[in-house]
Amino acid sequence: MGFQFPEAFALLLILPPLLWRVWRGGALAREIAGAFKGRAPGRWHSGARLTLIAAFLGSLIAVGARPYVVPGMTGNYLLISDVSRSMDARHSCREPTLLDRSKGVMQQVIAGLPEGRFGIVAFERLAFPVTQMTYDHSYLNDVIAHGLFVGLIYDHTATQFANALSAVVQKKERLPDIYGRVNYAILVTDGNISPSEEGRFREVLMRLRDTGIRLLIVGIGSSGGTPIPVVQNGKCLDQPIAMDGQPVRVSLRADILQSLAGETEGRYFGEAAIGELVAFLRRETLQKASSDVTFGAGQRKDMSWVFLVIATVALAGIILLNINPRFGSVFRVGDKEFRWTK
């Protein structure tokens, strides 16, 4: 267990003089009772009260220190997002684009692995990281929502998986301190690549296997094809882009994506199977967190409730000692009896 504000424990310095004052009050009461031939509360009463007061105040101080625990398991993942022109496809301007849908997939994965550490790579003809590896999920979601768009990279009219996967391999080989623990890359794409590009996969896939990275691929789109609407002056028109008089349609290449995943001992998931993907990641990829892992604030689970329960029980005990006759003591002066309640 850790504490967000451990400096709050400096308040514990007030406990010794306070407890001494309570103990001294009990001792004085016994002295007075003895002088009048009476019977004051016994030492057990004073001891119980001191213990309960210490527990009550100590627990409140611990609550102020903001106790937390961090997960015992974690994982490191790269999210690889296709931002090529084909990801602008949609059936109408009122529908989300393929890229919008892929963003939803990535956000669901991040939400499903709150203890996970992620980095994001964008690609089309080129590929580059758009975030560092981080546990800051708010930052990651903000980048996904506002930092990924078609045209992010200079030449966005082609999709070259080999470049993207090669960039991932290079990051793990050259920066082992940052990417060395990444064993799973989650690729979100429509698989729309040219036949010439398919021939470049073999070498890159061999390098992926050598570095221990498995591809988990999510296919976005439909096999029947999705048109790309014309955009003029930033405004979407319900008119598909045409080439040689025929509308350009982007088809989901699930066959290629399944083959790629299989070559790296990974798996392919349809867009509707994100729950299955998250379940797979939680079941197969999470590992025990090592002692040198530094989780972010988002991975901390607040444990203040534990100390609040202790403080509540202690306060109830203090009240019970004062009002319940069973815990009181008889104080006699002459032939008269008084109930000691304080």
Sequence and secondary structure as in RCSB ss.txt:
>XXXX:A:sequence
MGFQFPEAFALLLILPPLLWRVWRGGALAREIAGAFKGRAPGRWHSGARLTLIAAFLGSLIAVGARPYVVPGMTG
NYLLISDVSRSMDARHSCREPTLLDRSKGVMQQVIAGLPEGRFGIVAFERLAFPVTQMTYDHSYLNDVIAHGLFV
GLIYDHTATQFANALSAVVQKKERLPDIYGRVNYAILVTDGNISPSEEGRFREVLMRLRDTGIRLLIVGIGSSGG
TPIPVVQNGKCLDQPIAMDGQPVRVSLRADILQSLAGETEGRYFGEAAIGELVAFLRRETLQKASSDVTFGAGQR
KDMSWVFLVIATVALAGIILLNINPRFGSVFRVGDKEFRWTK
>XXXX:A:secstr
 EES GGGGGGGGGHHHHHHHHHHHHHHHHHHHHHTT     HHHHHHHHHHHHHHHHHHHHHHT EEE  SEEE
EEEEEEE SGGGG  SSTTS  HHHHHHHHHHHHHHH TTEEEEEEEESSSEEESS SBS HHHHHHHHHHS  T
TSSS  S   HHHHHHHHHHHHHH HHHHTT  EEEEEE     HHHHTTHHHHHHHHHHHT EEEEEE S TT 
EE EEEETTEEEEEE EETTEE EE   HHHHHHHHHHTT EEEEGGGHHHHHHHHHHHT EE  TT    GGG 
EE HHHHHHHHHHHHHHHHHHHH GGG EEEEETTEEEEE  
